[in-house]
Amino acid sequence: VAFSTDGQMIGSEAVIGLPGDNKVEKYNLGGKSDSAVSPMPDSQQTLSDTSIEVKDGQTIMKFTKIMKEAGEIEIIPGDNTFLWAHGSND
């Protein structure tokens, strides 16, 4: 899932889960290639209560995110723009 100011992937911020690595982290989406998607610095990895699992063929990712963080796209009460993507492997 990603948070966007304009509905476009590039320039958005995402929470990406990798079941094989058991990791849920925040990423900057700088482009559409794998090399342009980069984890945010450790100082910005503020998610809590993270988990990811594959159960009965479905991937379930859970996390808690602070809604307003310095230097990041704010999640506000009311309308927000969220992006999503899916794939068949990690």
Secondary structure, 3 states (H helix, E strand, C coil): CEEECCCCCCCEEEEEEECCCCEEEEEEECCCCHHHEEECCHHHCCCEEEEEEEECCEEEEEEECCCCCCCCCCCCCCCCEEECCCCCCC
